[in-house]
Amino acid sequence: MTTVSNTWRVVFIITAAGVFVLKAWMAFTTAGAADISVWKDFLLHVKQCGVCVYELGGLMQHATGTRLNPFNHPPFIIHFVRFVDLVSTVVGVPFETAFRLITSLVDIGSAVILYKLLQRSGFFHRWSFLLYLLAPATIIISGFHGNTDTVMIFFVLLTALLIDRPVAAGVAFGMALNIKIVPIIFAAVFLFYLTKNRRWFIAASAATFLIASVPYLFQSPLIIIREVLGYRGFPGRWGWTQALFGTIGSGGVSLLITRVAAYLLLAVLIYYAVRMNRGAKPPVYFQLGFTAFLFMVFTPAWGTNYMPWLDPFAIALGFAPALLYYIASGSLLGYIYFIEEDLSTRLLGLCWMAVILVWFFFIQRLKKYEMSGRR
């Protein structure tokens, strides 16, 4: 465990506090991204008829017009939206401000958990952790954009921290799934990392998800399963699918290829989860980082709110790879949100290449773990 002086602790606290103030300023002084308008419409439908939000969706208002967005979130998010509305009413701030203040507070929890996780896993470096506290993607998505991705990451990190206590870890993972279905990409890592009491992890995760979904999951189970598990995101914006759509168009063939690719990617994630947990297995934190970057390299669908998923794991490889990713993701999001909403910008390709490069470094580190296991 790396010894951290009181001076560095003060630096971390001041930095985290300063970043929170910046996020709070954005929450109070900006309207946020277009997603905020969707969340407000979701709230309107939740108040009207609860679970019917899955059928009605929400209207996104953006510069070029409006678009109907499906409510593809787990049932617990209905409770979450009501909670945000309650905070908004009690504190006396607009819904969009309360939403982003809550996600910004959760980021402080993520920083504390990551600090402990890095110390335990042997990945802690003072400058790298300081760099994480300043990660622009997390700042922009939590403080400006307005979505639940950083809350999901909080529970993924908490699961990793509690992994030696399978029941507690299962509860944390169940909550991660309650925020978004995305953490399913990490499920194989947790399951194969656990050598015993795996069934308790599964049971705790399932129970947490079900209990938190009451009563909505039992009111309209088929519609909820269709909307949550059927969500496929927006292909053609990022990475190899951007090149695919640019070459052969966005028709049925391209959509079929991306759909098949999604299932192949899940198979690859499971393969690497098995591979990493043979012999001298790396710490679970490293495995999550490897998985997150692998997913982002090959994902057929993408949104700007995906970028904070990688922030806690970029520092696993040291200062330079983390700096590369933070500059790339920060430049991309800063351009899209504050300069021009252009999803065809070359910065998308440059950011994707940065993700590929960092994942390459993860592969090299994995090979070192594997070689040490053979000695």
DARAFEN-V542349 format. One record per residue. N is the residue number from 1. RES is the residue in three letters. SS is DSSP state (h for helix, s for strand, l for the rest). PHI is phi as a letter, one per 30 degrees, with the letter a starting at -180 (999 if undefined). D_LAST is the distance of its C-alpha to the last C-alpha in Angstrom with 2 decimals. Layout:
N & RES & SS & PHI & D_LAST
N & RES & SS & PHI & D_LAST
This chain:
1 & MET & l & 999 & 24.44
2 & THR & l & d & 26.36
3 & THR & l & d & 29.73
4 & VAL & l & c & 32.57
5 & SER & l & d & 35.91
6 & ASN & h & d & 39.18
7 & THR & h & d & 40.20
8 & TRP & h & d & 37.35
9 & ARG & h & d & 38.12
10 & VAL & h & d & 41.72
11 & VAL & h & d & 40.72
12 & PHE & h & d & 38.73
13 & ILE & h & d & 41.66
14 & ILE & h & d & 44.25
15 & THR & h & d & 42.32
16 & ALA & h & d & 41.83
17 & ALA & h & d & 45.50
18 & GLY & h & d & 46.63
19 & VAL & h & d & 44.73
20 & PHE & h & d & 46.29
21 & VAL & h & d & 49.70
22 & LEU & h & d & 49.15
23 & LYS & h & d & 48.25
24 & ALA & h & d & 51.23
25 & TRP & h & d & 53.47
26 & MET & h & d & 52.42
27 & ALA & h & d & 52.96
28 & PHE & h & d & 56.46
29 & THR & h & c & 57.62
30 & THR & l & b & 56.30
31 & ALA & l & d & 56.87
32 & GLY & l & i & 53.27
33 & ALA & l & d & 52.07
34 & ALA & h & d & 53.68
35 & ASP & h & e & 51.39
36 & ILE & h & e & 53.41
37 & SER & h & d & 56.50
38 & VAL & h & d & 54.66
39 & TRP & h & d & 53.59
40 & LYS & h & d & 57.22
41 & ASP & h & d & 58.45
42 & PHE & h & e & 55.88
43 & LEU & h & e & 57.30
44 & LEU & h & e & 60.82
45 & HIS & h & d & 60.04
46 & VAL & h & d & 58.12
47 & LYS & h & d & 61.21
48 & GLN & h & d & 63.46
49 & CYS & h & a & 61.79
50 & GLY & h & i & 58.23
51 & VAL & h & d & 56.11
52 & CYS & h & d & 58.36
53 & VAL & h & e & 56.36
54 & TYR & h & d & 54.07
55 & GLU & h & c & 57.07
56 & LEU & h & d & 58.67
57 & GLY & l & i & 55.71
58 & GLY & s & b & 56.48
59 & LEU & s & c & 58.23
60 & MET & s & c & 56.34
61 & GLN & s & c & 58.66
62 & HIS & s & b & 57.54
63 & ALA & l & e & 59.26
64 & THR & l & c & 59.89
65 & GLY & s & k & 61.15
66 & THR & s & b & 59.91
67 & ARG & s & b & 57.41
68 & LEU & s & d & 56.94
69 & ASN & s & c & 53.40
70 & PRO & l & d & 52.19
71 & PHE & l & d & 51.09
72 & ASN & l & c & 47.58
73 & HIS & l & c & 46.22
74 & PRO & l & e & 45.31
75 & PRO & l & e & 48.33
76 & PHE & h & e & 47.27
77 & ILE & h & d & 48.07
78 & ILE & h & d & 51.72
79 & HIS & h & d & 51.48
80 & PHE & h & d & 49.70
81 & VAL & h & d & 52.48
82 & ARG & h & d & 55.07
83 & PHE & h & d & 53.30
84 & VAL & h & d & 53.31
85 & ASP & h & d & 56.99
86 & LEU & h & d & 57.68
87 & VAL & h & d & 56.03
88 & SER & h & e & 58.04
89 & THR & h & d & 61.25
90 & VAL & h & d & 60.67
91 & VAL & h & d & 59.54
92 & GLY & l & i & 62.07
93 & VAL & l & b & 59.92
94 & PRO & l & d & 59.61
95 & PHE & h & e & 57.12
96 & GLU & h & d & 55.09
97 & THR & h & d & 54.86
98 & ALA & h & e & 53.81
99 & PHE & h & e & 51.15
100 & ARG & h & d & 49.48
101 & LEU & h & d & 49.92
102 & ILE & h & d & 48.04
103 & THR & h & d & 45.09
104 & SER & h & d & 45.06
105 & LEU & h & d & 45.00
106 & VAL & h & d & 42.09
107 & ASP & h & d & 40.16
108 & ILE & h & d & 40.50
109 & GLY & h & d & 38.82
110 & SER & h & d & 35.98
111 & ALA & h & d & 35.54
112 & VAL & h & d & 35.43
113 & ILE & h & d & 32.87
114 & LEU & h & d & 30.66
115 & TYR & h & e & 30.95
116 & LYS & h & d & 29.67
117 & LEU & h & d & 26.93
118 & LEU & h & d & 25.64
119 & GLN & h & d & 25.81
120 & ARG & h & d & 23.85
121 & SER & h & d & 21.15
122 & GLY & l & i & 20.70
123 & PHE & l & c & 22.36
124 & PHE & l & d & 25.69
125 & HIS & l & b & 27.35
126 & ARG & h & e & 31.05
127 & TRP & h & d & 32.34
128 & SER & h & d & 30.35
129 & PHE & h & d & 31.72
130 & LEU & h & d & 35.16
131 & LEU & h & d & 34.84
132 & TYR & h & e & 34.07
133 & LEU & h & e & 37.24
134 & LEU & l & c & 39.14
135 & ALA & l & e & 37.60
136 & PRO & h & d & 40.67
137 & ALA & h & d & 39.90
138 & THR & h & d & 39.85
139 & ILE & h & d & 42.98
140 & ILE & h & d & 44.86
141 & ILE & h & d & 44.03
142 & SER & h & d & 44.67
143 & GLY & h & d & 47.55
144 & PHE & h & c & 49.31
145 & HIS & h & e & 48.25
146 & GLY & l & j & 48.42
147 & ASN & l & a & 45.93
148 & THR & l & c & 43.59
149 & ASP & h & d & 40.24
150 & THR & h & d & 39.30
151 & VAL & h & d & 40.29
152 & MET & h & e & 37.91
153 & ILE & h & d & 35.05
154 & PHE & h & e & 36.01
155 & PHE & h & d & 35.43
156 & VAL & h & d & 32.13
157 & LEU & h & d & 30.86
158 & LEU & h & d & 32.44
159 & THR & h & e & 30.63
160 & ALA & h & d & 27.25
161 & LEU & h & d & 28.40
162 & LEU & l & c & 29.54
163 & ILE & l & d & 26.73
164 & ASP & l & d & 26.02
165 & ARG & l & b & 29.66
166 & PRO & h & e & 29.96
167 & VAL & h & d & 33.76
168 & ALA & h & d & 34.26
169 & ALA & h & d & 31.65
170 & GLY & h & d & 33.47
171 & VAL & h & d & 36.75
172 & ALA & h & d & 35.44
173 & PHE & h & d & 34.08
174 & GLY & h & d & 37.40
175 & MET & h & d & 39.17
176 & ALA & h & d & 37.09
177 & LEU & h & d & 38.24
178 & ASN & h & d & 41.73
179 & ILE & h & d & 41.81
180 & LYS & l & b & 40.53
181 & ILE & h & d & 38.99
182 & VAL & h & e & 36.40
183 & PRO & h & e & 33.67
184 & ILE & h & e & 33.26
185 & ILE & h & d & 30.74
186 & PHE & h & c & 28.47
187 & ALA & h & e & 29.14
188 & ALA & h & d & 26.22
189 & VAL & h & d & 23.77
190 & PHE & h & d & 25.37
191 & LEU & h & d & 25.72
192 & PHE & h & d & 22.16
193 & TYR & h & d & 20.83
194 & LEU & l & d & 23.01
195 & THR & l & c & 21.70
196 & LYS & l & b & 25.04
197 & ASN & l & h & 28.61
198 & ARG & h & d & 28.23
199 & ARG & h & d & 31.78
200 & TRP & h & d & 33.13
201 & PHE & h & d & 31.72
202 & ILE & h & d & 33.41
203 & ALA & h & d & 36.59
204 & ALA & h & d & 36.87
205 & SER & h & d & 36.36
206 & ALA & h & d & 38.95
207 & ALA & h & d & 41.40
208 & THR & h & d & 41.22
209 & PHE & h & d & 41.84
210 & LEU & h & d & 44.72
211 & ILE & h & d & 46.40
212 & ALA & h & d & 46.32
213 & SER & l & c & 47.79
214 & VAL & l & d & 50.87
215 & PRO & l & c & 53.55
216 & TYR & h & d & 52.97
217 & LEU & h & d & 50.33
218 & PHE & h & c & 52.77
219 & GLN & h & d & 55.77
220 & SER & l & b & 54.56
221 & PRO & h & d & 51.22
222 & LEU & h & d & 51.54
223 & ILE & h & d & 52.48
224 & ILE & h & d & 49.69
225 & ILE & h & d & 47.05
226 & ARG & h & d & 48.50
227 & GLU & h & d & 48.55
228 & VAL & h & d & 45.21
229 & LEU & h & d & 43.06
230 & GLY & l & d & 45.17
231 & TYR & l & d & 44.71
232 & ARG & l & b & 43.27
233 & GLY & l & i & 43.72
234 & PHE & l & b & 45.02
235 & PRO & s & d & 43.42
236 & GLY & l & j & 44.33
237 & ARG & l & c & 43.95
238 & TRP & l & b & 40.36
239 & GLY & h & i & 37.76
240 & TRP & h & d & 37.89
241 & THR & h & d & 40.75
242 & GLN & h & d & 42.88
243 & ALA & h & d & 42.55
244 & LEU & h & d & 43.23
245 & PHE & h & d & 46.34
246 & GLY & h & d & 47.53
247 & THR & h & c & 47.35
248 & ILE & h & c & 48.74
249 & GLY & l & i & 50.24
250 & SER & l & c & 49.73
251 & GLY & l & d & 51.29
252 & GLY & h & d & 50.22
253 & VAL & h & d & 47.74
254 & SER & h & d & 45.78
255 & LEU & h & d & 45.85
256 & LEU & h & d & 44.65
257 & ILE & h & d & 41.71
258 & THR & h & d & 40.70
259 & ARG & h & d & 41.08
260 & VAL & h & d & 38.85
261 & ALA & h & d & 36.31
262 & ALA & h & d & 36.21
263 & TYR & h & d & 35.16
264 & LEU & h & d & 32.57
265 & LEU & h & d & 31.13
266 & LEU & h & d & 30.87
267 & ALA & h & d & 29.00
268 & VAL & h & d & 26.52
269 & LEU & h & d & 26.10
270 & ILE & h & d & 25.36
271 & TYR & h & e & 22.85
272 & TYR & h & d & 20.83
273 & ALA & h & d & 21.29
274 & VAL & h & d & 19.75
275 & ARG & h & d & 16.87
276 & MET & h & d & 16.12
277 & ASN & l & c & 16.21
278 & ARG & l & c & 13.63
279 & GLY & l & i & 10.34
280 & ALA & l & d & 9.83
281 & LYS & l & d & 13.34
282 & PRO & l & d & 15.07
283 & PRO & l & e & 18.21
284 & VAL & h & d & 21.20
285 & TYR & h & d & 23.02
286 & PHE & h & d & 20.64
287 & GLN & h & d & 20.86
288 & LEU & h & d & 24.63
289 & GLY & h & d & 24.80
290 & PHE & h & e & 22.85
291 & THR & h & d & 25.22
292 & ALA & h & d & 28.31
293 & PHE & h & d & 27.83
294 & LEU & h & e & 26.96
295 & PHE & h & e & 30.13
296 & MET & h & d & 32.22
297 & VAL & h & d & 31.21
298 & PHE & h & c & 32.35
299 & THR & l & e & 34.91
300 & PRO & l & d & 38.22
301 & ALA & s & b & 40.22
302 & TRP & l & a & 40.38
303 & GLY & l & b & 42.50
304 & THR & h & e & 42.69
305 & ASN & h & d & 41.86
306 & TYR & h & d & 38.34
307 & MET & h & d & 37.26
308 & PRO & h & d & 36.74
309 & TRP & h & e & 34.09
310 & LEU & h & d & 31.62
311 & ASP & h & e & 32.85
312 & PRO & h & d & 30.71
313 & PHE & h & c & 27.46
314 & ALA & h & d & 28.19
315 & ILE & h & d & 27.35
316 & ALA & h & d & 23.71
317 & LEU & h & c & 22.90
318 & GLY & l & j & 25.24
319 & PHE & h & d & 28.86
320 & ALA & h & d & 29.32
321 & PRO & h & d & 28.12
322 & ALA & h & d & 30.06
323 & LEU & h & d & 33.09
324 & LEU & h & e & 32.98
325 & TYR & h & d & 33.07
326 & TYR & h & d & 35.67
327 & ILE & h & d & 37.94
328 & ALA & h & d & 37.72
329 & SER & h & d & 38.35
330 & GLY & h & d & 40.92
331 & SER & h & d & 42.80
332 & LEU & h & d & 42.92
333 & LEU & h & d & 44.17
334 & GLY & h & d & 46.46
335 & TYR & h & d & 48.09
336 & ILE & h & d & 48.54
337 & TYR & h & d & 49.91
338 & PHE & h & c & 51.87
339 & ILE & l & c & 52.88
340 & GLU & l & a & 53.21
341 & GLU & l & d & 52.09
342 & ASP & l & c & 50.84
343 & LEU & l & d & 48.06
344 & SER & l & c & 48.16
345 & THR & l & e & 47.27
346 & ARG & h & d & 44.81
347 & LEU & h & d & 42.93
348 & LEU & h & d & 41.53
349 & GLY & h & d & 39.85
350 & LEU & h & d & 38.61
351 & CYS & h & d & 37.17
352 & TRP & h & d & 35.45
353 & MET & h & d & 33.89
354 & ALA & h & d & 32.67
355 & VAL & h & d & 31.04
356 & ILE & h & d & 29.37
357 & LEU & h & d & 28.07
358 & VAL & h & d & 26.64
359 & TRP & h & d & 24.98
360 & PHE & h & e & 23.46
361 & PHE & h & d & 21.93
362 & PHE & h & d & 20.60
363 & ILE & h & d & 18.98
364 & GLN & h & d & 17.28
365 & ARG & h & d & 16.00
366 & LEU & h & d & 14.84
367 & LYS & h & d & 12.80
368 & LYS & h & d & 11.05
369 & TYR & h & d & 10.42
370 & GLU & h & d & 9.18
371 & MET & h & d & 6.78
372 & SER & h & d & 5.44
373 & GLY & h & d & 5.59
374 & ARG & h & d & 3.81
375 & ARG & l & d & 0.00
